[in-house]
Amino acid sequence: MDAKFIGRAKLTKQGQLTLPQEGRQDLKIGSKCEVYWYRLNDVLVLVKDLVNPKELAAFVFNKKKRKQ
């Protein structure tokens, strides 16, 4: 997994954020798209599609699934 800095966003008094244009373009997020937020420890992750939180954590923290 390669990390890429996209930009920063400032939270408004109303609790709104603007996603940086480069990130929207990279992920093909249009004005009608929904995005999903997950909190993993102290990391806030934005994803384009709903995912299993355990699989997301494994992906973000680069953990291999253990065979049972």
GIBEL-V432383 format. One record per helix or strand of 3 or more residues. SS is the DSSP state (alpha for helix, beta for strand). FROM is the first residue (numbers start at 0). LEN is the number of residues. If there is no record, write none. Layout:
SS:FROM:LEN ; SS:FROM:LEN
This chain:
alpha:20:6 ; beta:35:5 ; beta:42:5 ; alpha:52:8
